[in-house]
Amino acid sequence: MSQGFDPRKHVAVNPERVSHTSNTDYPGHFADEDHSWNSAKFKKRLAVRIERLSNRSIEFDLVGVDASIANAFRRILLAEVPTVCIERVYVHNNTSIIVDEVLAHRLGLIPLNVDPRFVDYPGGQPTDRDTIVFKLCTKCERRRNAPRDAKDPAQLYINHEVLSSQLEWVPQGEQATVMGANPPAPSNPNIVLAKLRPGQEIEIELHAVKGLGKDHAKFSPVATASYRLLPKIILKKEIPPHLAEKFQNCFTKGVIKVDPRTKQVSVDESQARRETMSREVYRHPEFEGCVQLARVRNHFLFNIESEGFYPPERLLLEAIQVMRSKIRTIREAAQSLLQDVSVVEDVEMDER
């Protein structure tokens, strides 16, 4: 049998609703129990484990924190980690079928591999400190030696597609020295921006600036940042052998193990994270009272897909830096407020 349901640790997933969703780990909730925050206990419980890492995505477990902290990291990842994106588009010539406004919008969504630490937030007049300049000049022409029976545009025309790889960086001021080792460019060179036919051309200048996702979604460093709670399947009593396979089929493949000889049912805890919590098992009356579905309240399964400059393993660290900056600001404001109150009290004492 699996370990039983613990309302202090688990969120119950019932047939029609969820229960025990609120955290109870705070002072005063339980009589004669000290739940005041303790840094040593927090460090002992805290764990971050990477489950999967690729060039553009990461899955990791964040264990031992409250949902408010996990959600703060998610929101910071979406909206407050800075990136550099195209903000202003100056169209000198555009004879393609895509209107200027739509083309400018597509250009703004191109992720760039520019380190935000080298760029300041835009102020007034653009400078080499806060603006990265690109240009895009392309013209479609008919390929003279194309086969007569060719139908593929790549064989018929030159520059029939406008790709993100055609953006050319134009260094300004000291940018060639600072960014020369890793020249600014789109992180994905194969994004199709427009399709041209002979005689059509595009000539534009683009200015990229530093910004935040809360100002515009194009500045978000992630394609997605989400989390879910670790599934927990609690067996409350033995499953009859003749129903073992039916019980197994109620869950994601690999989560429930059935002994081929004895037909004994058990939960593979190492595969529990794969469970979708469909509640299919609750639909069958023969399994009533046999199982309790739950989620572990302080065990978060994060899935992050990176776009742009940041490698996926660096994103959480960037979110932590942003959160620490916010905490520092609050602390300084609180200290300033306390000092102001102290000065007012001293003045009142002097007047007396």
FENPE-V359826 format. One record per residue. RES is the residue in one letter. PHI is phi in radians with two decimals (999 if undefined). NEAR is the number of other C-alpha atoms within 10 Angstrom. D_FIRST is the distance of its C-alpha to the first C-alpha in Angstrom with 1 decimal. Layout:
res=<RES,RES>
phi=<PHI,PHI>
near=<NEAR,NEAR>
d_first=<D_FIRST,D_FIRST>
This chain:
res=<M,S,Q,G,F,D,P,R,K,H,V,A,V,N,P,E,R,V,S,H,T,S,N,T,D,Y,P,G,H,F,A,D,E,D,H,S,W,N,S,A,K,F,K,K,R,L,A,V,R,I,E,R,L,S,N,R,S,I,E,F,D,L,V,G,V,D,A,S,I,A,N,A,F,R,R,I,L,L,A,E,V,P,T,V,C,I,E,R,V,Y,V,H,N,N,T,S,I,I,V,D,E,V,L,A,H,R,L,G,L,I,P,L,N,V,D,P,R,F,V,D,Y,P,G,G,Q,P,T,D,R,D,T,I,V,F,K,L,C,T,K,C,E,R,R,R,N,A,P,R,D,A,K,D,P,A,Q,L,Y,I,N,H,E,V,L,S,S,Q,L,E,W,V,P,Q,G,E,Q,A,T,V,M,G,A,N,P,P,A,P,S,N,P,N,I,V,L,A,K,L,R,P,G,Q,E,I,E,I,E,L,H,A,V,K,G,L,G,K,D,H,A,K,F,S,P,V,A,T,A,S,Y,R,L,L,P,K,I,I,L,K,K,E,I,P,P,H,L,A,E,K,F,Q,N,C,F,T,K,G,V,I,K,V,D,P,R,T,K,Q,V,S,V,D,E,S,Q,A,R,R,E,T,M,S,R,E,V,Y,R,H,P,E,F,E,G,C,V,Q,L,A,R,V,R,N,H,F,L,F,N,I,E,S,E,G,F,Y,P,P,E,R,L,L,L,E,A,I,Q,V,M,R,S,K,I,R,T,I,R,E,A,A,Q,S,L,L,Q,D,V,S,V,V,E,D,V,E,M,D,E,R>
phi=<999,-1.30,-1.06,-1.20,-1.23,-2.08,-1.09,-1.37,-1.99,-2.03,-1.81,-1.39,-1.85,-1.69,-1.00,-2.02,-2.81,-1.97,-2.44,0.99,-1.45,-1.55,-1.29,-1.99,-1.54,-2.61,-1.06,1.63,-1.31,-1.94,-1.16,1.06,-2.23,-1.65,-2.01,-1.15,-1.14,-2.33,-1.13,-1.13,-1.16,-1.10,-1.10,-1.19,-1.43,-1.20,-2.66,-2.24,-2.20,-1.46,-1.70,-2.68,-2.46,-2.31,-1.13,-2.18,-2.58,-2.58,-2.12,-2.50,-1.79,-1.99,-2.08,1.64,-2.15,-1.35,-1.06,-1.11,-1.25,-1.05,-1.21,-1.11,-1.09,-1.07,-1.18,-1.15,-1.05,-1.31,-2.21,-2.31,-1.59,-1.26,-2.46,-2.03,-2.41,-1.24,-1.97,-2.16,-2.15,-1.86,-1.61,-1.57,-2.76,-2.60,-1.86,-1.32,-1.36,-1.51,-1.19,-0.99,-1.13,-1.19,-1.09,-1.09,-1.10,-1.11,-1.13,-1.14,-1.54,-1.28,-1.28,-1.96,-1.64,-1.81,-1.24,-1.08,-1.16,-1.55,-2.21,-1.53,-1.17,-1.13,-1.94,-1.79,-1.23,-1.05,-2.33,-1.23,-1.44,-2.22,-2.42,-1.89,-1.85,-2.15,-2.36,-2.37,-2.27,-2.63,-2.45,-1.55,-2.34,-1.36,-1.40,-1.17,-1.69,-1.20,-1.06,-1.12,-1.57,-1.21,-2.14,-1.29,-0.99,-1.14,-1.53,-1.51,-2.24,-1.79,1.06,-1.31,-2.13,-1.75,-1.88,-1.10,-1.15,-1.46,-1.21,-1.95,-1.30,-2.01,-1.06,-2.14,1.01,-1.64,-1.10,-1.07,-1.34,-1.31,-1.91,-1.08,-1.17,-2.36,-1.04,-1.01,-2.89,-1.08,-1.24,-2.12,-1.40,-1.90,-1.35,-1.43,-1.69,-2.85,-2.13,-2.06,-2.27,-0.86,1.71,-1.54,-2.62,-2.33,-2.41,-2.46,-2.10,-2.20,-2.04,-1.80,-2.33,-1.54,-2.77,-2.15,-1.10,-1.24,-1.53,-2.76,-1.08,-1.13,-1.47,-1.20,-1.37,-2.13,-1.36,-2.73,-2.52,-2.46,-2.54,-2.52,-1.46,-1.10,-1.14,-2.37,-1.92,-1.94,-1.45,-1.63,-2.75,-1.13,-1.56,-0.95,-0.96,-1.27,-1.89,-1.09,-1.19,-1.11,-1.11,-1.07,-1.27,-1.38,-2.16,-1.05,-1.00,1.70,-1.37,-1.83,-1.82,-2.17,-1.15,-1.12,-1.65,-1.67,1.09,-1.33,-1.70,-2.55,-1.79,-1.50,-1.08,-1.24,-1.86,-1.06,-1.12,-1.41,-1.16,-1.58,0.99,-1.29,1.15,-1.00,-1.12,-1.28,-1.34,-1.81,-1.08,-1.19,-1.79,-1.10,1.41,-1.57,-2.54,-2.20,-1.55,-2.69,-2.32,-1.38,-1.14,-1.96,-2.09,-1.88,-1.78,-1.59,-2.30,-2.22,-1.97,-1.58,-2.37,1.69,-1.30,-1.31,-1.20,-1.03,-1.25,-1.64,-1.11,-1.08,-1.10,-1.15,-1.13,-1.12,-1.09,-1.11,-1.11,-1.10,-1.12,-1.13,-1.09,-1.09,-1.11,-1.12,-1.11,-1.12,-1.15,-1.14,-1.13,-1.11,-1.13,-1.12,-1.14,-1.10,-1.12,-1.13,-1.14,-1.09,-1.13,-1.14,-1.14,-1.10,-1.13,-1.13,-1.15,-1.24>
near=<11,15,10,12,20,12,17,14,18,25,24,21,21,13,14,7,7,13,12,16,15,13,16,14,15,12,13,12,12,11,7,8,10,12,13,10,11,8,9,8,10,12,10,9,12,13,13,12,11,13,12,10,13,12,10,16,19,21,20,18,19,19,20,19,16,15,16,9,11,21,14,14,22,21,17,23,27,24,20,22,25,24,27,31,29,26,20,17,21,13,16,10,13,18,15,18,12,14,10,17,11,11,17,20,15,15,20,20,15,23,26,24,20,25,17,19,10,12,20,16,15,15,8,7,7,12,13,14,16,20,26,25,20,20,17,18,16,21,20,20,17,16,15,10,9,15,10,7,7,10,10,9,17,13,15,21,19,18,21,22,20,22,19,22,15,19,22,18,16,15,19,14,10,11,18,14,10,12,14,11,8,11,16,23,21,22,17,15,15,12,18,12,17,16,17,23,20,15,11,18,20,18,15,18,17,24,18,22,23,23,26,21,20,16,11,10,15,22,29,28,29,24,15,15,19,18,18,16,21,20,25,24,25,18,20,15,12,13,19,15,15,9,13,19,16,13,21,19,14,18,20,16,12,16,20,22,16,18,11,8,6,8,16,14,22,20,19,14,14,9,14,19,18,15,17,10,19,13,16,12,22,19,11,12,9,13,16,11,11,17,17,21,22,25,23,20,25,21,25,25,21,19,19,24,19,23,23,25,19,20,16,23,19,11,21,16,13,18,22,16,13,18,17,12,12,11,12,12,12,12,12,11,12,12,12,12,12,12,12,12,12,12,12,12,12,11,11,10,9,8,7,5>
d_first=<0.0,3.8,6.6,8.3,11.6,14.5,17.9,19.7,18.0,16.9,19.0,17.6,18.4,19.2,21.0,24.4,24.3,22.6,22.3,22.0,24.1,26.3,25.8,26.1,26.7,30.4,32.8,33.2,30.0,28.4,30.8,31.5,29.5,31.3,30.2,33.5,33.5,33.5,34.4,32.9,29.4,29.9,30.8,27.8,25.4,27.4,26.6,28.1,26.8,28.7,26.7,29.7,33.4,36.4,40.0,39.4,35.8,33.0,29.3,27.9,25.2,26.6,24.1,24.9,27.6,28.2,28.6,32.3,32.7,30.8,32.9,36.0,35.6,35.1,38.3,40.3,39.4,40.7,43.7,44.9,44.8,48.4,49.6,53.0,53.9,57.1,58.6,62.2,63.7,67.4,68.5,71.9,71.8,69.3,70.6,67.2,65.9,63.3,64.7,64.9,62.3,59.6,60.4,60.2,56.8,55.5,56.9,55.2,51.8,52.3,50.0,52.1,51.3,53.3,52.0,52.2,53.1,56.5,57.3,58.2,57.5,60.5,63.2,66.6,68.6,66.5,66.8,65.5,63.0,61.2,62.0,61.2,63.7,63.2,65.6,65.1,68.2,67.9,70.2,69.6,72.3,72.9,72.4,75.8,74.8,72.0,72.1,73.8,70.9,68.2,66.0,63.4,64.3,63.5,66.3,68.7,68.4,68.2,65.8,64.6,61.3,61.0,58.0,56.6,57.7,61.3,61.0,63.3,62.9,66.2,66.0,67.6,69.0,67.0,64.0,65.1,64.8,61.6,59.7,61.6,58.9,56.4,58.6,57.2,56.2,53.6,50.2,50.1,53.5,53.0,52.8,55.3,57.4,60.2,61.9,65.7,68.5,72.0,73.9,70.9,70.1,68.1,69.3,67.3,66.6,63.2,62.3,58.7,57.7,54.8,52.6,49.3,46.9,47.4,51.1,50.5,47.5,49.4,49.0,45.1,44.0,40.9,40.5,37.1,34.9,31.7,28.2,24.9,21.8,18.8,16.3,12.7,10.3,7.5,5.5,6.7,6.9,7.7,10.3,13.6,14.9,18.1,16.6,14.4,17.3,18.2,14.9,15.2,18.8,17.9,17.0,19.1,19.6,17.6,14.7,12.5,12.6,13.3,14.2,17.9,18.2,15.3,14.3,10.5,9.0,7.4,8.7,11.7,12.1,15.7,16.6,15.0,18.6,19.9,18.3,21.1,19.2,21.3,19.4,20.2,17.0,18.4,21.5,20.2,20.2,18.1,15.0,15.9,13.3,10.4,10.0,11.6,13.7,15.0,17.1,17.5,20.8,22.5,21.5,24.3,24.7,28.5,30.5,34.2,37.1,40.3,43.8,47.0,47.6,44.3,41.9,38.4,37.2,40.0,39.3,36.7,39.2,41.9,39.9,39.3,43.0,43.8,41.5,43.0,46.4,45.5,44.3,47.5,49.6,47.9,48.4,52.0,52.6,51.1,53.2,56.3,55.7,55.4,58.6,60.4,59.3,60.6,63.9,64.4,63.7,66.3,68.8,68.4,68.8,72.0,73.4,73.0>
